[in-house]
Amino acid sequence: MILVWIIVVLLSGGMLCWLSARWNPLAAKWIALCAVLVDLAILVNIWLQYGRGVQAGTDTWMIQYQTAWIPSFGISFHVAIDGLSLILLLLTFFLGTLAVLCSWKEIKNRAGFYYFNLLWTLAGISGVFVALDLFLFYFFWEVMLVPMYLLILIWGDKNRRYAAYKFFIFTQAGGLLMLLSILSLYYIHGAQSGSYSYDYFSLLNTQLEPSAAKWIMMGFMIAFVIKLPMVPFHSWLPDAHSEAPTAGSLILAGLLLKTGAYGIIRFVLPLFHEAAVDIAWWAMLLGVIGIIYGAMMAFAQTDIKRLIAYTSVSHMGFVLTGIFAFREIAMQGVVMQIVTHGISTGALFVLAGMIKERLHTRDISKMGGLWTSMPAMGGIAMLFTMASLGLPVLGNFIAEFLILMGTFQANVWLTVLASTGLVFSALYSLRMMQKVFLGPATNDEKLHDITAREMIILATLSIAIVLLGLYPQMVMDLVVSKK
C-alpha cells in the first residue's frame, strides 16, 4: 500500500498547489516541496529497510501491492518495487526536490498550476517505475506526457509552442504503437490461456510465434527508443530541452529519458527475449551511431541548452548499446549511466538556466569570461563538465567504463567505435567550458554569483556525482543478478 501512497501524495499535492495558489502563491511552493520530500523520505526508508541484499533481475520483490481495478477486462492495480525500481524512484524524488527548488524564483505566473503539472509529471514517472500491469503502465505513461507538454507550452521560451507540439506528437505516436502491442499481447495470451489479463507475470508465460513476437516487440521498442531517444527518433529532444523551463529540462534529462531505458529492461527483454536477441546487433549499432552523432551535433551548437540536449543523445546511446550487449557488467553500467547522466546532465541544465537568468541569452558566442565574475559557478560547471566527458573519480566514468567492458565481450568493433564518443565528448565539453567561462569577457554587466538557494541545489548534485564515482557499489548491489 505504501507504493500507492507515494503516487497519491504527488497527485493530491499537485491539486493542493493549484487550489492554494489562488490565496497564497508561496503556499503552493511549500506544498510542492513538502510532497516531494515526503516521498523521498519514504523511499530512503524503503532502501534502508529492504535495499540491502535484495537484487533486481530475480523473483524477489521488496514490496508488492495488487488489487482488482477493472476485473471484467483483466485489469488490476498491480505495483511492485525491486532494486531497479528503487534506484529510479530515489532518482525521481531526488531530482524532483531540486526541480521544485529550481522553480522557486523562476516561475512568477500561474505558480499553482505550474506546480500541479510538475507534481503530476513526477507522479506519472513514479507510476511507470512501479506498474506491473501493462494497462496501468500505459495509463501512467500517458499521465506523465500531458503535464510535461503543458510545462513546455505555458512556461517555455519563445518557441515553446512548436517544441511542445513536437514533443507531444512524437511521444504520443510512440505511445499508441505501444498500446497496439499491449492489446495484441493481451488477446494472444487470452486465446492461449482462456484468461484475459494485462498482468506482467501472466504475460511472461505467453508463447509467441517468432514473427508475431518481432512485430509486437517493435511496438514497445519504438515507444521506448523515442523517449530514450535513439537516432533517428531524437529530433523532438533538442527543441523540448531548449524551450522548457529549467525544472522541465531537469526532469526531461534526468527522468523522462530514463523511462525509455526502463521500459526496454523491464518489458522488452523479458517478454520478447528471443526477438530482442535477434535485433541486438542492430540496436547496438544504432546506439553507437547515437553516441557519435550526438557528440558531433553537440560540438556544432551555439545554443547552450541545445548543446547539452545533444550530449544526452550521445550518452543515452551508451545505454542502448549496453542493454543489448546482454552482459551483466554492461547492464550494471547501464543503470549507473541512467543515474549519473540524470545527475550530471541535469546539473548542466540547471547551470544553463542560471546563466540565462543572468545574461538573458542562451547563445554561447555572447558569453565568455564568466569565471571572473562568477568563480563559484565556474568551478561547479567545471566539475560537471568533467563528469560529462567521463573523468575518473566521477560517476559517469564508472558507468561508461562498465558499459564498454561489457560490449567489448559482445562486439569488439562496435565497442571501438563507441569509444571514439569519449574523444568527441571531451571536444564538445571543453569547447562549452571555453566559450562560456574562459577567454575574454564579452559582457560588461555586473553579474552576481550563485545564491544560497542555488548553492544548495548545485552542492547536492556535486556531492551525489562524486559519491557515485567513489562508491558505485551501492547502486550495483541493487542491480546484480543472482546466478
Secondary structure by P-SEA (a helix, b strand, c coil): caaaaaaaaaaaaaaaaaaaccccaaaaaaaaaaaaaaaaaaaaaaaaccccccccccccccbbbbbbccccccccccccccaaaaaaaaaaaaaaaaaaaaaccccccaaaaaaaaaaaaaaaaaaaaccccaaaaaaaaaaacaaaaaaaacccccaaaaaaaaaaaaaaaaaaaaaaaaaaaaaaaaaacccccccccccccccccaaaaaaaaaaaaaaaaaaaccccccaaaaaaaaaccaaaaaaaaccaaaaaaaaaacccccccaaaaaaaaaaaaaaaaaaaaaaaaaaaacccaaaaaaaaaaaaaaaaaaaaacccaaaaaaaaaaaaaaaaaaaaaaaaaaaaaaaccccccccccccccccaaaaaaaaaaaaaaacccccaaaaaaaaaaaaaaaccaaaaaaaaaaaaaaaaaaaaaaaaccccccccccccccccaaaaaaaaaaaaaaaaaaacaaaaaaaccccc
